[in-house]
Amino acid sequence: MRLTELLDSLQTLGARAPHQELFLRSWLAGTPLGEHAAHHRASYPKALQAALPELEQKRAALLSLVQERP
């Protein structure tokens, strides 16, 4: 998955620039994907909130690939 693909997915789910920034902070930090938004008292659009479990699974799949091929 390329960064542009991830950002396109976020935009499709209604995420604007501030949502994308908070999401990417969580993604790169390896923390739950809603954590930075909750810390900043921001909320993701409903479609993005609903997609968080699927996005967590995608991140886990990417991490397992990295662990297999360091």
Chimera marker file (.cmm) of the C-alpha trace (Angstrom):
<marker_set name="trace">
<marker id="1" x="0.000" y="0.000" z="0.000" r="1" g="1" b="0" radius="0.5"/>
<marker id="2" x="1.327" y="3.388" z="-0.962" r="1" g="1" b="0" radius="0.5"/>
<marker id="3" x="0.816" y="6.516" z="1.089" r="1" g="1" b="0" radius="0.5"/>
<marker id="4" x="-1.247" y="8.062" z="-1.699" r="1" g="1" b="0" radius="0.5"/>
<marker id="5" x="-3.566" y="5.034" z="-1.660" r="1" g="1" b="0" radius="0.5"/>
<marker id="6" x="-4.015" y="5.338" z="2.092" r="1" g="1" b="0" radius="0.5"/>
<marker id="7" x="-4.729" y="9.072" z="1.863" r="1" g="1" b="0" radius="0.5"/>
<marker id="8" x="-7.207" y="8.480" z="-0.970" r="1" g="1" b="0" radius="0.5"/>
<marker id="9" x="-8.972" y="5.897" z="1.193" r="1" g="1" b="0" radius="0.5"/>
<marker id="10" x="-9.125" y="8.343" z="4.091" r="1" g="1" b="0" radius="0.5"/>
<marker id="11" x="-10.550" y="11.071" z="1.854" r="1" g="1" b="0" radius="0.5"/>
<marker id="12" x="-13.165" y="8.656" z="0.535" r="1" g="1" b="0" radius="0.5"/>
<marker id="13" x="-14.142" y="8.007" z="4.159" r="1" g="1" b="0" radius="0.5"/>
<marker id="14" x="-14.629" y="11.748" z="4.724" r="1" g="1" b="0" radius="0.5"/>
<marker id="15" x="-11.306" y="12.572" z="6.380" r="1" g="1" b="0" radius="0.5"/>
<marker id="16" x="-10.022" y="16.090" z="5.889" r="1" g="1" b="0" radius="0.5"/>
<marker id="17" x="-6.437" y="17.234" z="6.401" r="1" g="1" b="0" radius="0.5"/>
<marker id="18" x="-6.617" y="17.431" z="10.241" r="1" g="1" b="0" radius="0.5"/>
<marker id="19" x="-8.176" y="13.954" z="10.426" r="1" g="1" b="0" radius="0.5"/>
<marker id="20" x="-5.539" y="12.580" z="8.062" r="1" g="1" b="0" radius="0.5"/>
<marker id="21" x="-2.727" y="14.054" z="10.147" r="1" g="1" b="0" radius="0.5"/>
<marker id="22" x="-4.056" y="12.543" z="13.377" r="1" g="1" b="0" radius="0.5"/>
<marker id="23" x="-4.691" y="9.209" z="11.678" r="1" g="1" b="0" radius="0.5"/>
<marker id="24" x="-1.170" y="9.078" z="10.217" r="1" g="1" b="0" radius="0.5"/>
<marker id="25" x="0.367" y="9.911" z="13.597" r="1" g="1" b="0" radius="0.5"/>
<marker id="26" x="-1.403" y="6.907" z="15.094" r="1" g="1" b="0" radius="0.5"/>
<marker id="27" x="-0.601" y="4.709" z="12.086" r="1" g="1" b="0" radius="0.5"/>
<marker id="28" x="3.126" y="5.480" z="12.222" r="1" g="1" b="0" radius="0.5"/>
<marker id="29" x="3.334" y="5.316" z="16.015" r="1" g="1" b="0" radius="0.5"/>
<marker id="30" x="1.718" y="1.883" z="16.028" r="1" g="1" b="0" radius="0.5"/>
<marker id="31" x="-0.939" y="3.041" z="18.462" r="1" g="1" b="0" radius="0.5"/>
<marker id="32" x="-4.681" y="2.406" z="18.097" r="1" g="1" b="0" radius="0.5"/>
<marker id="33" x="-5.860" y="4.410" z="15.104" r="1" g="1" b="0" radius="0.5"/>
<marker id="34" x="-8.313" y="6.518" z="17.092" r="1" g="1" b="0" radius="0.5"/>
<marker id="35" x="-5.875" y="7.354" z="19.879" r="1" g="1" b="0" radius="0.5"/>
<marker id="36" x="-4.450" y="10.646" z="18.593" r="1" g="1" b="0" radius="0.5"/>
<marker id="37" x="-7.903" y="11.916" z="17.652" r="1" g="1" b="0" radius="0.5"/>
<marker id="38" x="-9.196" y="11.146" z="21.147" r="1" g="1" b="0" radius="0.5"/>
<marker id="39" x="-6.160" y="12.831" z="22.715" r="1" g="1" b="0" radius="0.5"/>
<marker id="40" x="-6.819" y="15.988" z="20.686" r="1" g="1" b="0" radius="0.5"/>
<marker id="41" x="-10.553" y="15.861" z="21.433" r="1" g="1" b="0" radius="0.5"/>
<marker id="42" x="-11.244" y="15.532" z="17.735" r="1" g="1" b="0" radius="0.5"/>
<marker id="43" x="-13.564" y="13.050" z="16.188" r="1" g="1" b="0" radius="0.5"/>
<marker id="44" x="-13.273" y="11.242" z="12.911" r="1" g="1" b="0" radius="0.5"/>
<marker id="45" x="-16.126" y="11.233" z="10.419" r="1" g="1" b="0" radius="0.5"/>
<marker id="46" x="-18.535" y="8.354" z="11.070" r="1" g="1" b="0" radius="0.5"/>
<marker id="47" x="-17.457" y="6.451" z="7.949" r="1" g="1" b="0" radius="0.5"/>
<marker id="48" x="-13.820" y="6.607" z="9.050" r="1" g="1" b="0" radius="0.5"/>
<marker id="49" x="-14.684" y="5.535" z="12.588" r="1" g="1" b="0" radius="0.5"/>
<marker id="50" x="-16.572" y="2.552" z="11.193" r="1" g="1" b="0" radius="0.5"/>
<marker id="51" x="-13.597" y="1.613" z="9.003" r="1" g="1" b="0" radius="0.5"/>
<marker id="52" x="-11.004" y="1.730" z="11.817" r="1" g="1" b="0" radius="0.5"/>
<marker id="53" x="-11.092" y="-2.038" z="12.539" r="1" g="1" b="0" radius="0.5"/>
<marker id="54" x="-10.496" y="-2.844" z="8.860" r="1" g="1" b="0" radius="0.5"/>
<marker id="55" x="-7.686" y="-0.277" z="8.665" r="1" g="1" b="0" radius="0.5"/>
<marker id="56" x="-6.117" y="-1.765" z="11.819" r="1" g="1" b="0" radius="0.5"/>
<marker id="57" x="-6.142" y="-5.158" z="10.079" r="1" g="1" b="0" radius="0.5"/>
<marker id="58" x="-4.469" y="-3.699" z="6.984" r="1" g="1" b="0" radius="0.5"/>
<marker id="59" x="-1.754" y="-2.141" z="9.131" r="1" g="1" b="0" radius="0.5"/>
<marker id="60" x="-1.205" y="-5.436" z="10.963" r="1" g="1" b="0" radius="0.5"/>
<marker id="61" x="-0.922" y="-7.262" z="7.635" r="1" g="1" b="0" radius="0.5"/>
<marker id="62" x="1.666" y="-4.762" z="6.401" r="1" g="1" b="0" radius="0.5"/>
<marker id="63" x="3.652" y="-5.092" z="9.615" r="1" g="1" b="0" radius="0.5"/>
<marker id="64" x="3.681" y="-8.869" z="9.354" r="1" g="1" b="0" radius="0.5"/>
<marker id="65" x="5.094" y="-8.575" z="5.826" r="1" g="1" b="0" radius="0.5"/>
<marker id="66" x="7.841" y="-6.289" z="7.098" r="1" g="1" b="0" radius="0.5"/>
<marker id="67" x="8.668" y="-8.736" z="9.888" r="1" g="1" b="0" radius="0.5"/>
<marker id="68" x="8.894" y="-11.596" z="7.392" r="1" g="1" b="0" radius="0.5"/>
<marker id="69" x="11.184" y="-9.664" z="5.056" r="1" g="1" b="0" radius="0.5"/>
<marker id="70" x="13.271" y="-7.215" z="7.096" r="1" g="1" b="0" radius="0.5"/>
<link id1="1" id2="2" r="1" g="1" b="0" radius="0.2"/>
<link id1="2" id2="3" r="1" g="1" b="0" radius="0.2"/>
<link id1="3" id2="4" r="1" g="1" b="0" radius="0.2"/>
<link id1="4" id2="5" r="1" g="1" b="0" radius="0.2"/>
<link id1="5" id2="6" r="1" g="1" b="0" radius="0.2"/>
<link id1="6" id2="7" r="1" g="1" b="0" radius="0.2"/>
<link id1="7" id2="8" r="1" g="1" b="0" radius="0.2"/>
<link id1="8" id2="9" r="1" g="1" b="0" radius="0.2"/>
<link id1="9" id2="10" r="1" g="1" b="0" radius="0.2"/>
<link id1="10" id2="11" r="1" g="1" b="0" radius="0.2"/>
<link id1="11" id2="12" r="1" g="1" b="0" radius="0.2"/>
<link id1="12" id2="13" r="1" g="1" b="0" radius="0.2"/>
<link id1="13" id2="14" r="1" g="1" b="0" radius="0.2"/>
<link id1="14" id2="15" r="1" g="1" b="0" radius="0.2"/>
<link id1="15" id2="16" r="1" g="1" b="0" radius="0.2"/>
<link id1="16" id2="17" r="1" g="1" b="0" radius="0.2"/>
<link id1="17" id2="18" r="1" g="1" b="0" radius="0.2"/>
<link id1="18" id2="19" r="1" g="1" b="0" radius="0.2"/>
<link id1="19" id2="20" r="1" g="1" b="0" radius="0.2"/>
<link id1="20" id2="21" r="1" g="1" b="0" radius="0.2"/>
<link id1="21" id2="22" r="1" g="1" b="0" radius="0.2"/>
<link id1="22" id2="23" r="1" g="1" b="0" radius="0.2"/>
<link id1="23" id2="24" r="1" g="1" b="0" radius="0.2"/>
<link id1="24" id2="25" r="1" g="1" b="0" radius="0.2"/>
<link id1="25" id2="26" r="1" g="1" b="0" radius="0.2"/>
<link id1="26" id2="27" r="1" g="1" b="0" radius="0.2"/>
<link id1="27" id2="28" r="1" g="1" b="0" radius="0.2"/>
<link id1="28" id2="29" r="1" g="1" b="0" radius="0.2"/>
<link id1="29" id2="30" r="1" g="1" b="0" radius="0.2"/>
<link id1="30" id2="31" r="1" g="1" b="0" radius="0.2"/>
<link id1="31" id2="32" r="1" g="1" b="0" radius="0.2"/>
<link id1="32" id2="33" r="1" g="1" b="0" radius="0.2"/>
<link id1="33" id2="34" r="1" g="1" b="0" radius="0.2"/>
<link id1="34" id2="35" r="1" g="1" b="0" radius="0.2"/>
<link id1="35" id2="36" r="1" g="1" b="0" radius="0.2"/>
<link id1="36" id2="37" r="1" g="1" b="0" radius="0.2"/>
<link id1="37" id2="38" r="1" g="1" b="0" radius="0.2"/>
<link id1="38" id2="39" r="1" g="1" b="0" radius="0.2"/>
<link id1="39" id2="40" r="1" g="1" b="0" radius="0.2"/>
<link id1="40" id2="41" r="1" g="1" b="0" radius="0.2"/>
<link id1="41" id2="42" r="1" g="1" b="0" radius="0.2"/>
<link id1="42" id2="43" r="1" g="1" b="0" radius="0.2"/>
<link id1="43" id2="44" r="1" g="1" b="0" radius="0.2"/>
<link id1="44" id2="45" r="1" g="1" b="0" radius="0.2"/>
<link id1="45" id2="46" r="1" g="1" b="0" radius="0.2"/>
<link id1="46" id2="47" r="1" g="1" b="0" radius="0.2"/>
<link id1="47" id2="48" r="1" g="1" b="0" radius="0.2"/>
<link id1="48" id2="49" r="1" g="1" b="0" radius="0.2"/>
<link id1="49" id2="50" r="1" g="1" b="0" radius="0.2"/>
<link id1="50" id2="51" r="1" g="1" b="0" radius="0.2"/>
<link id1="51" id2="52" r="1" g="1" b="0" radius="0.2"/>
<link id1="52" id2="53" r="1" g="1" b="0" radius="0.2"/>
<link id1="53" id2="54" r="1" g="1" b="0" radius="0.2"/>
<link id1="54" id2="55" r="1" g="1" b="0" radius="0.2"/>
<link id1="55" id2="56" r="1" g="1" b="0" radius="0.2"/>
<link id1="56" id2="57" r="1" g="1" b="0" radius="0.2"/>
<link id1="57" id2="58" r="1" g="1" b="0" radius="0.2"/>
<link id1="58" id2="59" r="1" g="1" b="0" radius="0.2"/>
<link id1="59" id2="60" r="1" g="1" b="0" radius="0.2"/>
<link id1="60" id2="61" r="1" g="1" b="0" radius="0.2"/>
<link id1="61" id2="62" r="1" g="1" b="0" radius="0.2"/>
<link id1="62" id2="63" r="1" g="1" b="0" radius="0.2"/>
<link id1="63" id2="64" r="1" g="1" b="0" radius="0.2"/>
<link id1="64" id2="65" r="1" g="1" b="0" radius="0.2"/>
<link id1="65" id2="66" r="1" g="1" b="0" radius="0.2"/>
<link id1="66" id2="67" r="1" g="1" b="0" radius="0.2"/>
<link id1="67" id2="68" r="1" g="1" b="0" radius="0.2"/>
<link id1="68" id2="69" r="1" g="1" b="0" radius="0.2"/>
<link id1="69" id2="70" r="1" g="1" b="0" radius="0.2"/>
</marker_set>
